[in-house]
Amino acid sequence: MTVKDSSEKIVIQDKTKDIFAEIRCIVCGNRDKSRFNKKYFKENCIVVECQNCSFHFIPPYFRKAIDYTAYKSDEAGKEVAKADVWLKIQRNLLRYRLIRKYKKAGNLFDIGCGFGHFLLTGKQLGYNVTGVEMSRANLEYIRNNLDIDVMGKNFLDVKEDKKYDIMTLWDVLEHIDDADKIIAKVSVMLKPNGYIFIQVPQIDSFFARTLKDKWWEMGLDHVNYFSHKTIKLLFEKYGIEVVRIKSSLEIKNVFLYVILPRLRRRKKPLHTWTVSDRQQEFNKITAKPLWYRKLLVLGHNIIYKTLSFMRIGDEMIVVGVKK
């Protein structure tokens, strides 16, 4: 059990508990408890830094208490499924503009497909797409509405008998405790000169450095916080060379998780907002005429590209190639 002291830091009430129990750095393999620093303090967890390689993550002690109920609720899933598909395709076209600079065609495997709109966009562009997704609600939506073949299992249980030109993980790697095992498997499944594209929260980003432990990306559901240095070290460990890193800001998430709740706080207290609530509000905005949505996309893309060029963001997109 934990409480906050006057300095807002986590205090462990039960002194017999070892918050560094079973600790392991997935980047350099460090297991020496004395080689980790308590770096950032949240109300329900601590983010530590490995002294050997500077990788930041939440120790297993806190991760065991995680509750993904609201994060993956059926109600939230239904609201996401109602969202405007055209708008989702426009957002994913930005990702494919980057991908097509390296691979204009080929077999693409997406890990953690969500509701599958990234794969749908790729299919429309001529890629041979498939992927893996563990959420039952997401799988049903993809199969029933998008007609795309997606496996319903843990990626680590997927057979390694097929090789791919492109493998992608959009906002996935930060949720996985053994993220090194994921990258190791990706390396096996990629063809020589095949590419991996990922997006993850960036601990050395503009917003992370500015906001520190008040950064909205930092919390119990995100275990890993990579920097330019540590993502390169992890990729290189498994024979993948990083060829590009670009700043990324998920404007929709900033609006839904930071701006909107504050605009509506008189009607609904900040701490009571759920994923479903946020998605409902977003759906109201996007249920506008096509001309309105096109203006929304144009404005979004101008802001996104400008901030990315200026290296202002909260996440990073990493491009790696298997050597």
Backbone bond lengths (Angstrom), bond angles and torsions (degrees), N, CA, C in turn:
res aa  C-N    CA-C-N  psi(-1)  N-CA   C-N-CA  omega(-1)  CA-C   N-CA-C  phi
1 M - - - 1.476 - - 1.519 109.34 -
2 T 1.347 116.82 147.31 1.453 120.48 -177.85 1.516 111.19 -131.94
3 V 1.338 115.53 152.16 1.466 122.05 171.84 1.515 107.82 -137.92
4 K 1.341 115.82 165.69 1.452 120.27 178.71 1.521 110.32 -97.53
5 D 1.332 116.90 140.11 1.453 119.49 173.11 1.529 108.71 -90.91
6 S 1.328 117.72 -174.38 1.460 121.33 -174.68 1.522 112.60 -66.63
7 S 1.335 117.70 -19.15 1.461 120.70 179.57 1.521 111.71 -93.70
8 E 1.355 116.58 12.08 1.459 122.93 176.39 1.526 112.85 71.77
9 K 1.318 118.22 11.64 1.453 120.48 -178.78 1.522 110.48 -93.91
10 I 1.325 115.49 154.21 1.456 121.60 179.51 1.531 110.18 -69.70
11 V 1.310 116.34 133.80 1.455 121.92 174.52 1.526 107.97 -120.24
12 I 1.301 117.21 127.82 1.459 121.36 179.64 1.519 108.27 -84.60
13 Q 1.341 117.57 115.01 1.455 120.32 -178.10 1.526 111.67 -70.34
14 D 1.316 116.36 -41.87 1.460 120.48 -179.68 1.518 108.36 -88.28
15 K 1.334 116.96 99.65 1.458 122.12 -175.50 1.526 113.05 -67.64
16 T 1.337 117.27 -11.53 1.466 119.38 178.98 1.533 110.67 -79.50
17 K 1.331 117.49 -13.46 1.456 120.88 -179.66 1.527 110.55 -82.02
18 D 1.318 115.50 134.24 1.457 122.12 179.95 1.530 108.15 -102.87
19 I 1.328 117.01 105.54 1.459 119.45 -176.78 1.527 112.18 -69.57
20 F 1.325 117.69 -12.48 1.458 121.25 176.54 1.529 112.34 -97.93
21 A 1.325 117.11 11.16 1.470 120.68 179.30 1.522 110.11 -60.91
22 E 1.316 115.93 135.50 1.474 123.89 177.35 1.527 112.50 62.00
23 I 1.314 118.03 19.93 1.459 120.67 -176.46 1.524 110.83 -71.20
24 R 1.348 115.29 141.81 1.464 121.27 179.93 1.518 108.78 -155.27
25 C 1.318 115.87 132.12 1.459 120.33 175.20 1.523 108.12 -85.71
26 I 1.334 117.14 119.73 1.464 120.76 -177.27 1.524 112.32 -73.73
27 V 1.337 117.05 -13.69 1.461 120.00 -177.98 1.526 111.44 -87.29
28 C 1.326 117.00 -51.23 1.468 119.33 -176.52 1.522 113.29 -110.57
29 G 1.341 118.39 -7.06 1.456 121.46 178.05 1.516 114.72 85.20
30 N 1.316 118.64 4.78 1.467 122.68 -179.00 1.534 111.75 -59.32
31 R 1.332 116.69 129.33 1.463 122.65 175.63 1.529 112.29 -122.82
32 D 1.311 117.20 2.25 1.458 122.51 -178.34 1.532 109.13 -75.15
33 K 1.323 117.26 111.29 1.463 121.49 -175.90 1.528 112.90 -58.36
34 S 1.323 117.07 -28.74 1.465 120.34 -178.70 1.524 112.34 -75.55
35 R 1.334 116.22 -7.79 1.462 120.95 -176.70 1.534 111.96 -103.71
36 F 1.346 116.25 23.90 1.454 120.88 175.23 1.518 109.87 -125.63
37 N 1.328 116.86 137.91 1.459 122.23 177.18 1.527 110.43 -108.57
38 K 1.328 116.74 142.34 1.469 120.80 170.43 1.526 106.50 -76.80
39 K 1.315 115.69 116.35 1.462 120.06 -170.55 1.525 113.63 -105.11
40 Y 1.343 117.18 -50.83 1.457 121.37 -178.32 1.522 109.76 -128.14
41 F 1.337 116.45 146.94 1.451 121.45 -175.38 1.533 109.92 -122.50
42 K 1.321 116.17 123.28 1.454 122.54 175.29 1.530 107.85 -113.11
43 E 1.331 116.68 174.47 1.458 118.43 -175.43 1.517 112.96 -69.54
44 N 1.334 118.45 -21.08 1.461 119.70 -178.27 1.521 114.07 -129.35
45 C 1.323 118.26 11.16 1.464 120.22 179.96 1.524 110.78 -166.80
46 I 1.327 114.24 171.57 1.459 122.53 176.01 1.527 108.49 -126.18
47 V 1.316 116.34 139.52 1.458 121.53 172.42 1.519 107.83 -100.61
48 V 1.321 116.17 126.74 1.459 120.81 -178.34 1.522 110.43 -107.89
49 E 1.326 115.07 160.88 1.460 121.71 177.32 1.519 109.63 -120.74
50 C 1.311 117.00 131.33 1.463 121.77 175.62 1.524 108.59 -75.66
51 Q 1.315 117.03 124.17 1.468 121.15 -179.16 1.523 112.20 -69.17
52 N 1.333 116.62 -22.92 1.464 119.97 -177.66 1.535 112.57 -75.54
53 C 1.344 116.67 -41.81 1.475 118.86 -173.62 1.524 113.79 -128.79
54 S 1.329 118.35 -5.60 1.474 126.34 178.68 1.523 113.88 75.39
55 F 1.345 118.40 17.05 1.460 120.90 176.10 1.526 110.12 -71.29
56 H 1.349 117.48 138.20 1.461 123.70 -179.95 1.522 109.95 -107.83
57 F 1.323 116.92 137.45 1.467 120.52 178.40 1.523 110.66 -164.56
58 I 1.333 115.52 168.00 1.466 121.92 176.62 1.533 108.59 -96.15
59 P 1.331 118.47 127.39 1.471 120.92 -177.85 1.528 112.70 -64.56
60 P 1.329 117.67 155.34 1.469 122.43 179.53 1.526 113.87 -55.69
61 Y 1.334 117.37 -30.49 1.473 121.42 -179.94 1.521 110.92 -50.67
62 F 1.338 117.25 -44.31 1.462 121.72 -178.37 1.523 111.66 -83.92
63 R 1.303 116.51 -32.72 1.463 120.29 -176.95 1.527 112.27 -64.70
64 K 1.320 117.13 -26.06 1.463 120.41 -179.46 1.528 111.67 -65.78
65 A 1.323 116.48 -19.26 1.467 120.26 -177.86 1.527 112.51 -94.25
66 I 1.333 116.82 3.65 1.460 119.61 -173.58 1.524 111.78 -65.53
67 D 1.323 114.61 142.58 1.460 121.22 177.69 1.528 108.21 -127.49
68 Y 1.325 116.59 110.21 1.452 121.70 -178.41 1.532 112.22 -93.34
69 T 1.333 117.40 12.77 1.465 120.71 -173.80 1.523 112.35 -54.54
70 A 1.333 116.74 -53.73 1.464 120.03 -178.56 1.517 110.89 -69.88
71 Y 1.330 115.41 -34.32 1.460 120.85 -176.24 1.520 111.20 -64.48
72 K 1.326 116.96 -34.31 1.453 120.80 -175.33 1.531 112.75 -121.53
73 S 1.325 117.24 26.30 1.457 120.27 -176.02 1.521 111.32 -66.52
74 D 1.343 116.19 152.38 1.458 121.03 177.59 1.523 110.99 -63.07
75 E 1.346 116.52 -35.56 1.461 120.87 -179.81 1.530 110.35 -63.01
76 A 1.336 115.72 -44.58 1.469 119.54 178.29 1.520 110.41 -63.82
77 G 1.325 116.04 -40.27 1.459 120.61 179.37 1.511 112.47 -61.52
78 K 1.328 116.97 -39.74 1.467 121.02 179.75 1.526 110.88 -64.94
79 E 1.332 116.24 -37.43 1.463 119.47 179.83 1.520 110.97 -69.94
80 V 1.349 116.78 -39.65 1.466 120.15 177.64 1.521 109.94 -63.11
81 A 1.336 116.11 -39.99 1.467 120.82 -179.14 1.533 112.11 -64.01
82 K 1.328 116.63 -24.64 1.470 120.49 -179.98 1.526 112.58 -80.41
83 A 1.329 116.20 -12.80 1.464 120.33 -174.49 1.529 111.41 -63.47
84 D 1.317 115.70 156.95 1.461 122.39 -175.89 1.527 111.20 -65.85
85 V 1.334 117.19 118.07 1.464 122.23 -177.52 1.523 111.20 -67.39
86 W 1.325 116.99 -40.43 1.467 120.20 179.09 1.518 111.32 -56.11
87 L 1.334 116.00 -42.71 1.456 120.95 -179.33 1.530 110.89 -65.68
88 K 1.326 116.96 -39.36 1.460 121.14 178.87 1.526 111.04 -64.74
89 I 1.320 117.03 -37.75 1.462 120.74 178.06 1.535 110.19 -64.81
90 Q 1.327 116.89 -40.89 1.463 120.08 179.04 1.530 111.13 -60.98
91 R 1.333 116.65 -40.21 1.465 120.00 178.90 1.526 110.57 -64.58
92 N 1.333 116.64 -40.84 1.462 119.66 -178.45 1.520 113.30 -74.59
93 L 1.337 117.01 -21.88 1.460 119.20 175.41 1.527 111.50 -61.37
94 L 1.336 117.01 -31.67 1.464 120.23 175.63 1.520 110.94 -60.51
95 R 1.328 116.39 -39.51 1.456 120.23 178.94 1.523 111.50 -68.10
96 Y 1.325 115.94 -40.08 1.466 119.05 -179.28 1.528 112.41 -72.03
97 R 1.311 117.67 -25.50 1.461 118.92 174.32 1.521 110.70 -62.95
98 L 1.324 116.24 -34.58 1.454 120.67 175.07 1.529 110.48 -73.51
99 I 1.320 117.70 -47.20 1.464 121.68 -178.18 1.522 111.80 -58.46
100 R 1.348 116.59 -41.66 1.460 120.99 -175.92 1.528 113.02 -68.24
101 K 1.317 117.28 -14.58 1.464 120.04 173.45 1.528 111.17 -70.37
102 Y 1.341 115.86 -21.15 1.468 120.64 -177.81 1.531 112.24 -112.88
103 K 1.333 117.74 -37.62 1.462 122.34 179.79 1.524 109.07 -142.38
104 K 1.309 116.57 111.54 1.462 120.47 -177.43 1.524 112.91 -83.87
105 A 1.332 117.25 -13.17 1.460 121.75 179.69 1.525 108.33 -159.18
106 G 1.346 115.82 171.51 1.459 119.67 175.92 1.511 112.98 131.95
107 N 1.334 115.12 -175.57 1.458 122.59 179.49 1.520 109.30 -85.43
108 L 1.335 116.16 125.30 1.462 121.52 -176.65 1.526 109.74 -120.04
109 F 1.323 116.44 132.36 1.469 122.89 179.61 1.521 108.31 -121.41
110 D 1.339 116.51 121.37 1.464 122.12 -178.86 1.527 109.83 -105.89
111 I 1.316 116.42 126.51 1.466 122.46 -179.27 1.531 108.66 -98.78
112 G 1.336 116.31 120.10 1.461 120.92 -175.46 1.509 109.86 76.82
113 C 1.328 117.03 69.03 1.475 122.84 -169.60 1.518 114.07 -71.78
114 G 1.338 118.01 -15.80 1.452 119.00 -174.20 1.520 109.97 62.39
115 F 1.335 117.34 -128.07 1.466 121.36 178.22 1.529 112.32 -94.43
116 G 1.341 116.65 8.98 1.457 120.68 167.82 1.512 117.42 82.85
117 H 1.326 119.03 7.68 1.456 119.38 -176.03 1.524 112.80 -71.94
118 F 1.321 116.93 -25.10 1.472 119.33 173.18 1.526 109.79 -65.08
119 L 1.337 116.77 -43.46 1.461 120.53 178.36 1.531 110.99 -67.01
120 L 1.324 117.11 -39.10 1.458 120.60 178.35 1.528 110.34 -59.69
121 T 1.313 116.62 -43.80 1.466 121.27 178.59 1.523 110.28 -62.10
122 G 1.334 116.85 -43.88 1.459 120.87 178.85 1.518 112.34 -62.84
123 K 1.321 115.97 -39.77 1.470 121.15 177.84 1.522 110.44 -61.58
124 Q 1.322 116.96 -42.04 1.461 120.98 179.35 1.522 112.00 -66.57
125 L 1.338 116.56 -25.81 1.465 121.13 179.47 1.529 112.70 -88.82
126 G 1.335 117.05 -2.87 1.457 120.36 175.64 1.510 116.27 101.03
127 Y 1.329 118.31 5.08 1.469 120.88 175.70 1.530 109.59 -77.41
128 N 1.322 116.10 150.92 1.462 122.04 173.60 1.521 107.00 -90.63
129 V 1.335 117.41 103.45 1.457 120.72 -166.47 1.527 113.02 -109.98
130 T 1.320 114.34 146.32 1.455 123.10 170.47 1.525 107.18 -157.88
131 G 1.323 116.71 -179.64 1.456 118.61 180.00 1.505 112.01 179.15
132 V 1.329 115.27 -168.52 1.460 121.61 -178.41 1.520 108.86 -137.86
133 E 1.335 116.01 139.40 1.469 122.14 -179.01 1.520 108.51 -149.53
134 M 1.341 116.79 133.56 1.455 120.92 -175.79 1.525 113.53 -92.21
135 S 1.319 118.43 -21.71 1.464 120.81 -177.49 1.531 111.05 -73.22
136 R 1.320 116.63 126.08 1.464 121.58 179.60 1.531 111.26 -62.00
137 A 1.327 116.73 -45.28 1.461 120.77 -178.78 1.531 110.85 -61.94
138 N 1.321 116.85 -42.11 1.457 120.82 179.15 1.521 111.42 -63.63
139 L 1.336 116.06 -43.37 1.462 121.03 -179.74 1.525 111.49 -60.88
140 E 1.318 116.10 -45.23 1.461 120.37 179.98 1.531 111.03 -61.36
141 Y 1.325 115.94 -40.90 1.460 119.58 179.32 1.529 110.68 -64.26
142 I 1.336 117.22 -46.82 1.468 121.22 -178.40 1.521 110.99 -61.39
143 R 1.333 115.96 -46.47 1.465 120.03 -176.30 1.522 112.30 -71.16
144 N 1.313 117.16 -37.86 1.464 120.67 -175.61 1.522 113.85 -84.24
145 N 1.340 116.68 -29.77 1.458 119.66 -173.21 1.530 114.10 -110.09
146 L 1.331 117.41 -26.66 1.458 119.80 -175.11 1.524 113.22 -111.20
147 D 1.330 117.00 -12.87 1.462 121.96 179.07 1.531 111.74 54.73
148 I 1.322 115.90 49.69 1.465 122.08 177.92 1.519 108.40 -121.63
149 D 1.326 116.91 136.47 1.459 122.58 -178.74 1.530 109.72 -80.68
150 V 1.328 116.16 110.45 1.471 122.20 -179.87 1.520 108.66 -128.18
151 M 1.323 116.02 137.20 1.466 121.17 179.39 1.517 110.99 -79.98
152 G 1.320 116.81 140.16 1.455 121.51 177.98 1.516 111.12 -104.28
153 K 1.321 117.00 81.17 1.468 121.19 -178.23 1.525 109.57 -164.02
154 N 1.315 115.62 175.13 1.459 121.94 172.84 1.524 108.94 -71.83
155 F 1.324 117.02 135.53 1.466 119.88 -179.28 1.525 112.18 -56.23
156 L 1.326 116.82 -34.68 1.462 119.82 -179.02 1.521 112.31 -66.76
157 D 1.338 117.56 -14.64 1.463 121.71 177.72 1.532 112.68 -96.40
158 V 1.318 117.23 -1.46 1.467 121.00 179.71 1.525 109.63 -72.77
159 K 1.333 117.13 137.43 1.464 121.31 177.74 1.528 110.42 -64.66
160 E 1.316 115.67 148.78 1.459 121.15 -176.54 1.531 111.45 -102.68
161 D 1.335 117.20 25.61 1.462 120.50 -174.88 1.527 113.54 -83.39
162 K 1.342 118.33 -11.45 1.457 121.36 178.53 1.522 109.86 -113.25
163 K 1.333 115.10 147.70 1.462 121.42 179.67 1.528 109.48 -114.19
164 Y 1.329 115.80 148.26 1.461 120.48 -173.80 1.527 111.74 -127.09
165 D 1.340 114.14 150.07 1.459 120.57 176.38 1.523 111.54 -78.15
166 I 1.346 115.34 -32.39 1.460 121.65 -175.36 1.526 108.86 -139.74
167 M 1.341 116.39 135.92 1.464 121.18 172.67 1.524 107.42 -132.42
168 T 1.328 115.87 138.49 1.460 120.49 -172.98 1.523 111.88 -130.93
169 L 1.327 115.76 148.28 1.465 123.27 174.23 1.528 107.52 -141.09
170 W 1.324 116.09 100.13 1.463 120.43 -179.44 1.528 109.72 -96.92
171 D 1.332 116.68 109.31 1.469 122.76 178.64 1.529 110.95 56.49
172 V 1.315 116.05 48.71 1.461 122.70 -179.00 1.527 111.79 -120.23
173 L 1.329 117.25 -46.60 1.464 121.43 -169.36 1.524 113.13 -62.51
174 E 1.319 117.42 -25.71 1.468 120.19 -179.71 1.522 112.94 -70.76
175 H 1.338 117.34 -17.67 1.462 121.49 -177.50 1.531 113.20 -91.12
176 I 1.325 118.43 -8.95 1.465 121.98 -167.55 1.523 111.21 -106.78
177 D 1.328 116.09 121.12 1.465 120.61 -178.60 1.526 111.77 -60.28
178 D 1.324 116.90 -48.28 1.469 120.99 -179.31 1.530 109.98 -96.14
179 A 1.306 116.18 58.09 1.463 120.64 -177.11 1.520 111.85 -63.17
180 D 1.332 117.41 -26.36 1.465 119.88 178.45 1.526 111.32 -64.65
181 K 1.326 117.19 -33.91 1.467 120.65 177.91 1.535 110.86 -67.04
182 I 1.320 116.18 -33.86 1.464 120.65 177.55 1.526 110.06 -64.58
183 I 1.329 116.81 -48.13 1.465 120.75 -179.00 1.524 110.72 -66.48
184 A 1.316 117.28 -36.33 1.464 120.25 176.75 1.522 110.73 -60.75
185 K 1.330 116.69 -42.17 1.466 121.07 -179.73 1.530 110.90 -70.60
186 V 1.326 116.45 -39.05 1.463 120.23 176.09 1.522 109.79 -57.63
187 S 1.318 117.22 -44.02 1.459 121.80 -179.73 1.529 111.60 -58.95
188 V 1.330 116.47 -37.95 1.468 121.04 178.88 1.530 110.92 -69.12
189 M 1.328 117.08 -37.54 1.458 121.65 -173.88 1.527 113.96 -86.82
190 L 1.321 117.10 -13.10 1.462 120.47 177.18 1.526 110.67 -80.21
191 K 1.322 116.05 140.85 1.455 120.54 171.41 1.530 109.65 -69.90
192 P 1.331 118.72 157.34 1.473 119.35 171.31 1.526 109.43 -55.89
193 N 1.314 116.68 134.29 1.461 123.98 -174.51 1.530 112.50 66.79
194 G 1.339 116.64 17.81 1.454 120.88 171.84 1.519 110.07 -80.35
195 Y 1.340 116.08 158.33 1.457 120.63 -173.20 1.530 112.25 -115.86
196 I 1.329 114.67 144.13 1.457 122.16 171.23 1.527 107.95 -114.58
197 F 1.337 115.61 136.56 1.458 122.33 176.58 1.527 107.83 -125.15
198 I 1.322 117.63 126.03 1.459 120.53 178.32 1.528 110.06 -132.90
199 Q 1.319 115.31 156.96 1.466 121.43 168.45 1.515 107.95 -128.62
200 V 1.341 116.11 129.40 1.465 121.84 -179.19 1.521 109.82 -143.49
201 P 1.350 117.70 153.91 1.468 119.95 171.53 1.527 109.82 -57.52
202 Q 1.331 116.16 141.48 1.470 121.48 -173.80 1.529 110.10 -113.62
203 I 1.318 116.91 114.82 1.457 122.13 -174.70 1.530 112.36 -71.22
204 D 1.347 118.19 -20.41 1.462 120.09 176.48 1.534 111.14 -106.48
205 S 1.347 115.75 24.80 1.462 120.73 177.49 1.530 110.74 -77.06
206 F 1.316 115.60 169.32 1.464 121.48 178.64 1.527 111.10 -56.84
207 F 1.338 116.89 -48.76 1.456 120.09 -175.76 1.524 112.16 -71.43
208 A 1.319 117.54 -38.04 1.465 120.39 179.39 1.527 110.90 -64.96
209 R 1.331 116.92 -43.30 1.460 120.35 179.49 1.522 111.63 -67.81
210 T 1.318 116.40 -32.05 1.461 120.77 -178.19 1.525 112.09 -78.48
211 L 1.333 116.46 -45.59 1.464 121.43 -173.32 1.524 114.03 -90.35
212 K 1.348 116.72 -19.91 1.468 122.41 -178.70 1.537 110.85 53.27
213 D 1.360 118.37 -123.54 1.469 118.57 -175.39 1.533 113.22 -78.18
214 K 1.329 117.26 1.52 1.466 120.69 173.33 1.533 111.31 -95.22
215 W 1.305 117.12 1.79 1.468 122.86 178.96 1.522 109.82 -62.28
216 W 1.335 117.05 130.17 1.463 122.15 -174.52 1.523 113.87 -65.78
217 E 1.341 117.87 -20.72 1.464 120.09 179.84 1.534 112.13 -79.48
218 M 1.315 116.91 -12.97 1.457 120.97 -174.20 1.525 110.37 -91.69
219 G 1.331 116.38 120.62 1.452 121.56 -179.62 1.513 110.38 179.06
220 L 1.304 115.60 176.50 1.461 121.19 -169.62 1.529 113.54 -64.00
221 D 1.331 118.36 -26.64 1.465 119.01 -178.36 1.524 112.69 -79.74
222 H 1.339 118.12 -11.06 1.461 121.95 175.29 1.522 109.04 -109.40
223 V 1.311 116.82 109.18 1.459 119.84 -176.53 1.529 112.26 -85.47
224 N 1.343 117.54 -35.21 1.463 121.45 -172.87 1.525 111.98 -109.66
225 Y 1.357 115.83 139.08 1.458 122.01 178.23 1.532 108.47 -131.89
226 F 1.325 114.85 94.72 1.464 120.48 -175.54 1.524 111.64 -84.02
227 S 1.315 114.78 153.20 1.460 123.29 169.99 1.526 107.61 -115.46
228 H 1.330 116.97 175.70 1.466 119.75 174.91 1.529 110.07 -54.45
229 K 1.314 115.75 -45.39 1.463 120.60 -176.48 1.518 112.19 -64.66
230 T 1.332 117.15 -49.17 1.466 119.22 -171.96 1.528 112.94 -74.00
231 I 1.348 118.08 -31.08 1.467 118.18 177.01 1.525 109.72 -70.00
232 K 1.316 117.40 -35.21 1.463 120.22 176.37 1.533 110.58 -64.71
233 L 1.333 116.70 -43.02 1.459 120.50 179.15 1.527 111.31 -61.53
234 L 1.337 117.00 -42.68 1.456 120.81 -179.84 1.523 111.14 -65.24
235 F 1.302 117.92 -45.96 1.463 121.48 179.96 1.532 110.95 -62.98
236 E 1.326 116.36 -45.95 1.468 120.63 -178.15 1.521 111.74 -62.34
237 K 1.325 116.21 -30.93 1.466 121.66 178.72 1.521 111.16 -58.67
238 Y 1.328 117.37 -27.11 1.457 122.09 -176.88 1.533 112.41 -117.85
239 G 1.328 116.03 27.37 1.454 121.05 172.23 1.512 115.26 74.85
240 I 1.328 117.25 25.69 1.462 121.43 179.29 1.528 108.94 -115.44
241 E 1.315 116.23 124.97 1.463 121.73 179.52 1.528 110.14 -94.54
242 V 1.319 116.51 127.53 1.468 120.71 175.95 1.521 108.38 -76.78
243 V 1.331 116.26 122.87 1.462 120.59 -178.54 1.527 112.39 -107.24
244 R 1.329 116.29 -16.23 1.460 118.64 177.84 1.521 110.46 -161.43
245 I 1.337 115.57 142.21 1.460 122.45 170.45 1.524 107.39 -133.29
246 K 1.331 116.53 127.76 1.462 119.71 178.62 1.520 110.05 -129.57
247 S 1.310 115.86 146.49 1.459 121.39 178.72 1.519 109.97 -70.40
248 S 1.328 115.36 146.82 1.460 120.70 -179.34 1.519 108.77 -142.36
249 L 1.316 115.32 137.94 1.455 120.59 175.64 1.519 108.57 -124.88
250 E 1.329 117.12 117.63 1.456 121.10 177.08 1.531 107.94 -80.27
251 I 1.321 115.04 89.80 1.468 121.69 -173.58 1.522 111.21 -59.37
252 K 1.339 116.57 -39.09 1.464 119.95 178.99 1.530 110.32 -58.58
253 N 1.338 117.30 -44.70 1.465 120.70 -177.90 1.526 111.83 -66.79
254 V 1.327 116.46 -38.96 1.470 119.80 177.62 1.525 109.22 -62.13
255 F 1.327 115.75 -41.91 1.465 119.71 179.46 1.524 111.36 -64.86
256 L 1.350 116.49 -47.14 1.464 120.54 -174.63 1.521 113.33 -73.69
257 Y 1.333 117.29 -34.11 1.461 120.10 -173.07 1.527 113.71 -100.67
258 V 1.319 117.30 -20.45 1.464 119.63 -176.38 1.532 111.56 -115.60
259 I 1.315 117.13 -52.57 1.465 120.81 -171.83 1.529 112.33 -81.02
260 L 1.343 116.99 -53.99 1.467 121.28 -174.48 1.534 113.57 -57.09
261 P 1.343 119.60 -48.92 1.472 118.77 -179.56 1.527 113.01 -58.81
262 R 1.333 115.85 -31.20 1.462 118.88 179.36 1.531 111.52 -76.84
263 L 1.315 116.43 -32.49 1.459 119.66 176.14 1.527 111.52 -67.81
264 R 1.340 116.22 -30.86 1.465 121.33 -175.63 1.526 112.81 -107.37
265 R 1.310 117.78 16.58 1.464 119.41 -172.77 1.530 113.55 -66.04
266 R 1.339 117.80 -21.28 1.468 119.47 177.38 1.523 111.04 -70.73
267 K 1.329 116.25 -30.92 1.463 121.03 179.40 1.523 112.00 -88.04
268 K 1.342 115.94 -31.79 1.463 119.92 -175.28 1.526 109.30 -145.67
269 P 1.340 118.45 119.92 1.470 121.55 -179.78 1.531 112.01 -57.06
270 L 1.325 116.41 146.28 1.465 121.62 -175.67 1.520 112.50 -54.82
271 H 1.333 117.58 -42.73 1.467 120.87 -172.36 1.532 112.89 -74.72
272 T 1.333 117.79 -7.53 1.470 119.83 -177.07 1.526 113.08 -98.02
273 W 1.330 118.03 -3.16 1.460 120.65 -179.05 1.523 110.87 -69.79
274 T 1.335 116.32 132.05 1.462 121.85 176.83 1.526 109.53 -109.95
275 V 1.332 116.33 169.68 1.465 121.22 176.22 1.524 109.92 -59.05
276 S 1.330 115.64 -40.62 1.455 120.74 -179.94 1.529 111.33 -62.86
277 D 1.342 117.00 -42.90 1.465 121.31 178.36 1.523 111.17 -58.82
278 R 1.320 115.42 -45.63 1.463 120.30 -177.82 1.527 111.14 -64.20
279 Q 1.330 115.71 -42.78 1.452 119.47 -178.76 1.530 111.62 -67.22
280 Q 1.330 117.13 -36.11 1.462 120.51 177.04 1.528 110.77 -60.52
281 E 1.318 116.00 -43.54 1.460 120.58 179.68 1.525 110.59 -64.97
282 F 1.323 116.02 -40.59 1.462 120.23 179.25 1.531 110.86 -65.05
283 N 1.324 116.10 -39.98 1.467 120.25 179.64 1.531 111.96 -62.25
284 K 1.334 115.83 -34.47 1.475 119.51 177.50 1.528 110.86 -63.23
285 I 1.323 115.48 -39.83 1.464 120.36 -178.74 1.520 110.74 -69.29
286 T 1.328 116.55 -39.48 1.465 120.25 -174.91 1.530 113.22 -86.19
287 A 1.324 117.47 -3.52 1.470 120.30 177.81 1.528 109.88 -88.71
288 K 1.312 114.24 40.30 1.465 121.30 -179.17 1.527 109.56 -102.86
289 P 1.331 118.03 170.13 1.468 120.77 177.63 1.528 111.56 -57.96
290 L 1.331 116.97 159.45 1.459 122.25 -176.61 1.520 112.17 -58.78
291 W 1.348 117.51 -39.38 1.461 119.45 -179.27 1.528 111.27 -61.18
292 Y 1.339 115.53 -36.18 1.463 120.83 179.17 1.531 110.05 -67.45
293 R 1.337 115.98 -43.74 1.461 120.25 -179.93 1.525 111.75 -65.90
294 K 1.335 116.49 -35.73 1.463 119.34 177.96 1.529 110.92 -65.18
295 L 1.315 116.65 -39.43 1.466 120.21 176.03 1.528 110.37 -64.58
296 L 1.337 115.58 -39.22 1.459 120.96 178.56 1.530 110.54 -60.86
297 V 1.330 116.39 -44.61 1.468 121.21 179.86 1.528 110.82 -66.00
298 L 1.329 116.18 -43.31 1.463 120.18 178.93 1.526 111.05 -59.28
299 G 1.334 116.12 -47.69 1.462 119.87 178.90 1.514 111.74 -63.27
300 H 1.334 116.39 -42.65 1.464 121.31 178.62 1.522 110.83 -58.55
301 N 1.335 117.20 -48.11 1.458 121.09 -175.44 1.527 112.23 -67.04
302 I 1.319 116.50 -36.74 1.470 119.66 177.67 1.530 110.16 -64.28
303 I 1.337 115.90 -46.95 1.474 119.91 179.62 1.524 110.72 -64.27
304 Y 1.343 116.24 -45.10 1.470 120.98 -177.59 1.526 111.15 -60.77
305 K 1.326 117.28 -48.50 1.463 120.90 -177.18 1.525 111.36 -67.52
306 T 1.329 116.60 -37.40 1.468 120.30 179.28 1.525 111.02 -64.93
307 L 1.331 116.30 -47.34 1.466 119.98 179.92 1.522 111.35 -65.77
308 S 1.333 116.92 -38.50 1.460 120.67 178.37 1.526 110.38 -63.17
309 F 1.324 116.96 -43.05 1.466 121.75 178.18 1.526 110.80 -61.44
310 M 1.332 116.26 -36.94 1.470 121.20 -179.34 1.528 111.90 -84.59
311 R 1.346 116.39 0.76 1.471 122.93 -179.19 1.520 112.06 61.13
312 I 1.323 115.35 37.15 1.457 121.40 176.11 1.521 107.53 -108.52
313 G 1.321 117.13 115.12 1.450 120.98 -178.47 1.506 111.20 -169.26
314 D 1.320 115.97 -178.36 1.455 120.80 175.80 1.529 111.22 -117.69
315 E 1.344 115.62 -11.19 1.455 120.57 179.21 1.519 109.49 -131.83
316 M 1.332 115.75 175.10 1.452 120.19 174.91 1.525 109.35 -137.26
317 I 1.331 114.52 143.94 1.455 121.59 171.25 1.509 107.45 -99.84
318 V 1.327 115.56 127.03 1.460 121.63 -175.82 1.517 108.93 -115.74
319 V 1.327 115.98 130.55 1.468 122.24 177.57 1.528 107.91 -112.57
320 G 1.334 115.80 124.87 1.452 120.95 179.28 1.509 110.88 -128.73
321 V 1.338 117.20 151.92 1.455 121.94 178.46 1.533 108.67 -126.03
322 K 1.326 115.94 137.29 1.456 121.05 179.67 1.514 109.93 -80.07
323 K 1.306 116.08 124.44 1.470 121.80 179.89 1.536 111.12 -94.23
